[in-house]
C-alpha cells in the first residue's frame, strides 16, 4: 500500500528551528568562542525560548498559514577533552506549539503540540591562538577553532522538530578578544542533508551556515555584559529556506553561574526566523582556580619560625668576613680606647 501524499509530505519535513545555544561562558549565544575549557572542565545550561510566527507560508490564492506560538526547552553541555578539544551536546524539547500543520494538505489539522527534537553532538578543536590559563579568562588576540557535528534522527517531523535522517555540519569559528570579556566572532560552515526536505514546494537541501557575534562587558559592572548575534543559513533555493535572525541581550555572571536574557527577531521570511523570539537561560560552569588563588601562603608554626630565624642568623654569621682587631670589615681603623669628645660634641646630662 503506497503512502498518501499527505503522509509522505509530513515524513520529509525539515527541522524548523536551527537555534542551538552554547553552554560555554566564553561564547556569544549560539556561536561558541574558539576557546576550549581545558581537560575535564566544562559546564551545562538550560534555555527556555518562546517564538512567535516561527513559520509563515505565502500561498497564492490561499489564506496564509503560520505557527503562531512555540515554546521550547533546550539542554546544552560542554566538556573539555585534553588541552585543545571540547565536546558539545544539545538536546531540545518542544513544549508547546499552536498553529496548523503547514504542508499536510489538511488546513484543519493542527501541528504536533509537543515532542522531542533532533539532538546534536559536536567536537570542537582549537587550532590557533593563545590558550587560557583558566576557564573564564579571555586571551587577547585572535583564536581559530574547527567544529564537526551531527544530529540524531529522533525528533518528531510532525512537529517540525526532526529531519528523519542524520545530518552533518562542519564549521570554522574565528574570534578576536580585544579586552577581558570583550570580543568579536565570525562563524562559517556547511550543513549536509543526505536527502532534501520540503515545506510545500520549497526544497531544503545542503545549506551554508553563517553568523557574527559581539560581546562587551560594562566598565562600571564587569559581571554584566551585552551580547549581540546575527546568524542564518541558506540553501540558495528560495526565501523560505533562508532564515536569518538576530538577538541582543545581557549576561550576568555570579561566580560559576551565568544568567542570560535575549530578545530578537527574524530578518527574512525564512522558516525558523520568527517575528519575535525571547530567551532565558541559566549556565553553570566548572571553573579552574585562578593561579593566584591556588598558590596561597600558608602560616608557619612558631617552632618552624624560630628554627628558620636561627638558621638564617647562622648563615649570615658564616657569610660575614672576619676583620682584624681594631678595624672594621671595610678596613677603617678604630681607636683602642675612647677619648674625650670634641668641644662641640659634649653631652649635657643635666
Protein Blocks (a to p, Z undefined) as FASTA:
>chain_A
ZZdfklmmmmmcccfblcdcdfbfklmmlmccfbdebehiacddddddddehkbccddeh
iacdddfbacdddddddddehjkbccdddddddfbdcdddehklpakbccdfbdcddddd
dddddfbdcddfbghiacedjdddddddddddfbcfklopaghiacddddddddddfbeh
iacdddddddddfbacdehjbccddddddddddddddfklmmbccddddddddehlajkl
mccdddddddddehjbccdddddddfbfcehiafbdcddddddddddddfklmmcccddd
fklmmmmmmmmmmmmmmmpccddehiafkopacdfbdcdddfklcccfZZ
